[in-house]
Amino acid sequence: MEQPTEAPVPRYDRDELLGRGTFASVYGLSSHTVVKKILKDGMDKVLHVREEEAMRRMDHPNVLKLIGVAEDNDFKYLVLERCMGTVKDYITGDKKFDEMPPEVEALRQMANGLAYIHSQEVVHRDIKPANVLISSGFVLKIADFGCCKPTAPDGSMSVTSGPKGTKTYFAPEYLRLEVENVTAEERKNIRADKSIDIFSLGCLFFTYIVNKGIHIHLFATPGRTFKLSESYESKVANNILSDKKFMEENGMPRGHYAFEMIDGMTQALSKNRWPLEDGEPGINSVLGTINTELQRQQSQ
């Protein structure tokens, strides 16, 4: 595995701003690389240390690659492989994604990427359309480890610091940490596990397959759109907490090959969620279902 290099501060094109957040901006660096420029004074040091440490460990075709790291007095710079857009761009109809892989292959790539992340004892905590990038070769890559957290070998993690990520992609047990006013002291005795990512991926799969725009969600009340930045009191969040899904009503027929799988990924109880990979005989899995469908389509 090739390790990221410690490099001098990169010379990037200030006119090629590709994205901007509160404390970080992404600029074009070359035809193959970009640089994520992070303001040191504003950043959550714990989260950004975790982001860098996690990305240094990642080496998988469906996970965005960290190429180099640099810093000066004011900024940290992460040099990353360059992609041409995100799944969010694809879902919202960007015409440059006309050569995307077949739907089931795209699902396989996303599931493979997440399974690899979990194998590295890391939970992502912010799986959503904007955080899956698409390379110039139309390969899907999970990105943005700014909310990630290490897990124990069994996949569990503490929740002392509270939820991180995007509320409308939170698993219900994660939402409850906020809406039920759990105290910091009580959080010390609560543990979540990597299945919160599986729940989020199930929500992403639904939106990807239905492909009617970014504001379609299996927990959205039929006929209503939602915003990714909704509060904890939002309708989607309430529907997640109440386990109210609207898969058929929002565009996925019950006979679709992924219907049962997505329903299994988004079960209210974490113990009932489908695992990503095959385990015990007779237990359904995400990649098992996807690979079976791939084989079926290839045999036709």
N, C-alpha and C positions, 0 to 999 in steps of 0.2 A: 504493500500500500504506500503510495507516494504521499509524504507528509506536506502540509502547507509550509511555505517558506516564510521566514522573518525577512521582510523586505524594506527598502527605503520607502518613504511616503510617495505614493503613486502620483504621476502627473496626468490628471484627468481633464477632460474637456468640460469646462464649467457651463458651456452652452448646451450640453447634452444631458440635461436633467431628466432622468427616467422615472423618478418617483420621489415622494417626500412625505415624511411623517413628522411627529412632534420633535424628535431628537435625532433623526437620521435622514439622510438623503442618499439616493442612488444615482450615480453618474456613469455614462459610458466611458470605458477605458480603452478598449480595442474592439476589433470585430468579434473577439471571442470572450472578452471579459468585461465586467463592470466592477465598480468599487462602491461599497456601502460605507458612507462617511458618518460616524456616530459622534455626537457632541458629548464629551466626557462629563462636563458639569451637570448636564441634564439627565444622563442615563441612570437607570437602575443598575448599579454595578454588579449586583448578584446575578440579575437576569442576563446581562451581557457577557459576564464571565461564563455562565452556563452555555450561552449561545455559541461562543467561540470554542469552548471545550467540547461541546457536542459535535459541532461541525468538523472539528479536527479528527474525530473518530469515524466520520461517515465516509464510506467508499462504496457507492452503489449507483447503478445507472439511473435509478428513479429517485435519487436524492440529490439536491443541488450541491455541487462540489465547492468547497473552500480551497482556494488556490494559494493565497498568501495573506499575511497579517502585517500591518505597520501601524505606527502611532507617532504623534507629536505631542506638544504640550496641551493642545486643546481637543484633538480628535483621535479616535481610533478608526482604522481603515481595514475593512475586510474585502479582499479581492475575490470575486466569485465568477463562476462560469456564466456566460451571457446567454440569455434566452430571449425569444421574440415576443413573449406575452404570457398571459396567465389563463387558467381555465375560466376565470371570470370574464376575460375578454372574449373567449370562444363562446361562452354561453350567451353573452350579450350581442353576438352576431358579427364580430369582427371578421371581415371577408378574407383576411390573410390566412385563416385556419381552414382552408378548403381541402387540405390533404391530411387531415387528422386520421389517426389509425381507427379501425373499426371500433364501435362503442365498447364491446366486451374486452377488446385488447387494451383500451384506455383504462377501463376499470381494473384490469389485471395489473397494469403498471402502477397505478395508485396504491392498490392493495399490497403489491410487492414492496414498494417503497416504505409504506408504513410498517409492514412486518419486519423489514430490515431495521428500521429505527428502533422498534421495540426490542429486537434481538440485541441491540447495543445498550439495553437497560436505560432507555430514554423514553419519556412520554412527551409528545409534541405540544399538546394543549391548545393548538389554534389551527386545526385542520378546517379549511374553508376554500372556496373557489379562488380567491385572490392569492392563496399561499401554495398553489400548485402551478408551477411554471411549465411552459411548453418551449422546447428547444427548437432551433432552426430545422432539425431533423424530425420534428413532431414526436419527440419523446417527452413524456410527462415526468416532472421532477418535483418532489415535495421540498418546499423552501421555508424560510423565515423561522428560525429556531429561537426567536426572541422571548417566547413564553415557555420554552421547554424546561423539563425538570428531570433529574436522574431518578430512577426507580430502584427498589430493592430487587433482588433476583427473581422474586415471585411476581414482579410487575406492579407492586403496590407502591404508594408514595404518601407522604404526609401532606396535609392541607393547611398547615399552620398559617401560611401567608395568604390564604384565600384563593379564589378562582382567578385564573388569568386566561385571556383569550377573547372570543366573540360570543356574546350571550345567546344569540339565536342558533348557535351550534353547540351549546353546552348540553351535556347529559343532565338528566334531572337531579341526580344526587349532587352534582356540582352547582347547579342553580340554587339548590336549597341552602347551601352554605351562606348565601347572601339574603335570600328572601325570608328565611326563618330566623334571622338575627342571631346566628351562632356566634358565641363569644370567642375571643382568641384563646381563652383557657380551654373551652370545650373543643376547639379545633385540634388541640394537641393530641387528643385521643381518637381523632377521626382519620381514617385512611381511605383514599380512593385508589383506583388502579387504572392500568392502561386501556381498559375498555371504554374510558371516556373518549379516547381517540376513535375507537371503532364506531361509537355512536355518531360522532361528528362526520366520519367518513360515510356512514350510511345516509346522513342528510345531504352530503355533497353528491353522492351517487345519484340520489333521486333527482336533484336539480340538473345534474349533468345529462341524465337520460331523458328527462322530460324536455329539457332544452327550450324552454319558453321564456327565458330571461332570468336574471339573477334574483328577482323577487318572487320566485316560485319556491315553495318549501313544503315538505310533507306535513309539517305541523302548522302551516298557515291556514287560517279560516278560509274556506273556498270563496273565491270572488274578491279577496282582499290581498293587497300587496303588503310587503313589510320592508323594514330597513334593517341593515346589518347592525346599526348602532342603537337598536331599540333598547329601552330600559328593561330592568328586571320585571316591571309591571306590564310589559307588552303582551299582546295577545299571543304571539308565538311562544314566548317564554311560559305563559300560563298554560297553553296547550301542551307544551313539553312536560310541565309539572303534572298536568292532569292526564297525560298519556292519550291525548286526542290527536290521532293521525288522520290525514285526509288524502291518502295515496291515490285512490281511484278518482276522487272528486277533483284532485289537482293534476290529473293527467296520466297516471300510470295504470293500465288495465291489470286486473288481477291475474291474468294469464301470462303476463310478461315474465321472462325467465328470472329477472332480478327482484320480482315483487316479494317473494317469501324471504329472500336473502336480506333485503333492505329492512323488511319488518323485523327480522331476527337481529340485525345489527343495532336497531334502535329500540330494543326492549327497555321498559322502564327500570327493571332490576338488572344491575350489572352482571349478576351471576347467570342471567338468562341470555345474554348477548352472544351471538355467534362469534367464535374465535376466527382470527384471520386465516390461520393455517390448520391443516388436518391434525387431529390429536387422537383422542380415543375413538375406537371403531363405533360407527353409528351416530356420531355427533356431526351435525352439519357444520361446514366452515365456509368462509367467504371465498377463499382461493379455490377450494374444492368445487364449489358451485360454478365459479367463473371458468375454471379449466374444463369442466364438463361441457359448458355451453360453447367454449371455444372449439372443442373437439367435435361437437355436434355440427357447428356451422362449417367447419373445415371439411366434414365428410359429405356435405350436401353437394 
